[in-house]
Amino acid sequence: MKQALLNLWNWFLDLFRTRYIVSVSYNSQWGDADDKIYTDVRKIIKTTDKILEFTDKEKNRVVIRSAAGLNYRIEVQ
């Protein structure tokens, strides 16, 4: 019973949380083998042209850096 109420409460809170889909390309062409897609991103911490920092679905901090610059897309899920 307690677990069912906890699941219901988490479902209700998820209605108000914003999640993101982050697509990162390490070169200027999209669709290459080097592209990486992160789904269910909880929070975007820092976005600049050379640094992208966010928290993933397991609450781990992910930092992506590139000296030449990053190509990334952030979409609301």
C-alpha positions in Angstrom: 0.0 0.0 0.0 2.8 2.4 0.9 4.6 1.7 -2.3 1.5 2.3 -4.4 1.0 5.7 -2.7 4.6 6.6 -3.3 4.3 5.6 -7.0 1.2 7.7 -7.3 2.9 10.7 -5.7 6.0 10.4 -8.1 3.7 10.1 -11.1 1.9 13.3 -10.0 5.2 15.2 -9.5 6.4 14.0 -13.0 3.5 15.9 -14.5 5.3 19.2 -13.5 8.9 18.3 -14.2 10.6 19.3 -17.4 12.8 16.7 -19.1 15.1 17.3 -22.0 16.7 15.4 -25.0 20.2 16.5 -25.6 21.9 15.7 -28.9 25.7 16.3 -29.2 27.8 16.2 -32.4 31.5 16.5 -32.1 31.9 17.8 -35.6 29.8 20.0 -37.9 27.8 17.1 -39.5 24.8 15.6 -37.9 24.1 11.9 -38.3 27.7 10.7 -38.1 28.9 7.9 -35.9 30.3 10.4 -33.3 26.8 11.8 -32.4 25.5 11.0 -29.0 21.9 11.4 -27.7 21.0 11.7 -24.1 17.4 11.2 -23.2 15.5 12.1 -20.0 18.0 14.8 -18.9 16.9 16.3 -15.7 18.7 19.6 -15.6 20.8 21.8 -17.9 23.5 23.3 -15.8 25.8 25.2 -18.2 25.8 25.8 -21.9 28.5 27.6 -23.8 30.0 27.1 -27.2 32.8 24.9 -25.7 31.2 23.4 -22.6 27.9 21.6 -22.1 27.1 20.4 -18.5 23.9 18.7 -17.4 22.4 16.1 -15.0 21.2 12.8 -16.5 18.4 10.5 -15.5 20.5 8.7 -12.9 21.4 12.1 -11.3 25.0 11.9 -12.6 26.7 15.1 -13.7 27.8 15.0 -17.3 30.4 17.5 -18.6 31.2 17.6 -22.3 34.1 19.8 -23.5 35.6 20.5 -26.8 38.4 23.0 -27.7 37.1 23.4 -31.2 33.5 24.0 -30.1 30.4 21.8 -29.7 27.4 21.4 -31.8 24.4 20.4 -29.6 20.6 20.5 -29.6 18.4 20.7 -26.5 14.8 19.7 -26.9 12.0 19.6 -24.4 10.7 16.1 -24.0 
